[in-house]
């Protein structure tokens, strides 16, 4: 497989994480309704949501914040032939940080660990953008 298209494997993995969080949210919301913790009408207004599904809903929102910048930089690196082994390694580390962040968010929800994982992903994302900037600057 060419290195250039290999950048799409971490992108696919990140998209798979988003789909998994959607499925988990659906399961937790369905369980909340089945057990009487929530009524179906409670989901008409997203602010009214039991804690087990609220953490997953918030985790899902997180998947459309920092990862959007990841999707963009991966696409730009591909389009400008800026993909190399270092970029691939950093992209995979970013995705691993997002998987770990989502796991902590929907399980223990321990802020201390979540924050560290978020910062790691943030720094990795910044590094990808710096590498992209250096690449297009021709440095």
FENKABEL-V981444 format. One record per residue. N is the residue number from 1. OMEGA is omega in whole degrees, -180 to 180 (999 if undefined). BURIAL is # if it has 16 or more other C-alpha atoms within 10 Angstrom, else .. Layout:
((N:OMEGA:BURIAL) (N:OMEGA:BURIAL))
This chain:
((1:178:.) (2:179:.) (3:-176:.) (4:-179:#) (5:178:.) (6:179:.) (7:-178:#) (8:177:#) (9:174:.) (10:176:#) (11:178:#) (12:178:.) (13:178:.) (14:177:#) (15:177:#) (16:177:.) (17:179:#) (18:178:#) (19:179:.) (20:179:.) (21:175:#) (22:-179:#) (23:178:.) (24:179:#) (25:178:#) (26:179:.) (27:-178:.) (28:177:#) (29:178:#) (30:178:#) (31:180:.) (32:179:#) (33:-180:#) (34:-177:.) (35:179:.) (36:178:.) (37:180:.) (38:174:#) (39:180:#) (40:-180:.) (41:180:.) (42:-177:.) (43:175:.) (44:177:.) (45:-173:.) (46:-179:.) (47:180:.) (48:-177:.) (49:178:#) (50:-175:#) (51:-177:.) (52:179:#) (53:179:#) (54:179:#) (55:178:#) (56:178:#) (57:179:#) (58:177:.) (59:178:#) (60:177:#) (61:178:.) (62:-178:#) (63:178:#) (64:176:.) (65:-179:.) (66:180:.) (67:177:#) (68:177:.) (69:177:#) (70:179:#) (71:-178:#) (72:-177:.) (73:177:#) (74:179:#) (75:-180:#) (76:177:#) (77:177:#) (78:-176:#) (79:-178:.) (80:-180:.) (81:-180:.) (82:-178:#) (83:175:#) (84:-176:.) (85:179:.) (86:178:.) (87:179:#) (88:180:#) (89:-180:.) (90:178:#) (91:178:#) (92:177:#) (93:177:#) (94:-179:#) (95:177:#) (96:178:#) (97:179:#) (98:176:#) (99:180:#) (100:179:#) (101:-180:#) (102:-180:#) (103:179:#) (104:-177:#) (105:-175:#) (106:177:#) (107:-176:.) (108:-178:.) (109:179:#) (110:-174:.) (111:-178:.) (112:-180:.) (113:179:.) (114:-178:#) (115:180:.) (116:179:.) (117:177:#) (118:-179:#) (119:178:.) (120:178:#) (121:179:#) (122:-179:#) (123:179:.) (124:178:#) (125:178:#) (126:179:.) (127:177:.) (128:179:#) (129:177:#) (130:178:.) (131:177:#) (132:-180:#) (133:178:.) (134:180:.) (135:-177:.) (136:176:.) (137:179:.) (138:-178:.) (139:999:.))
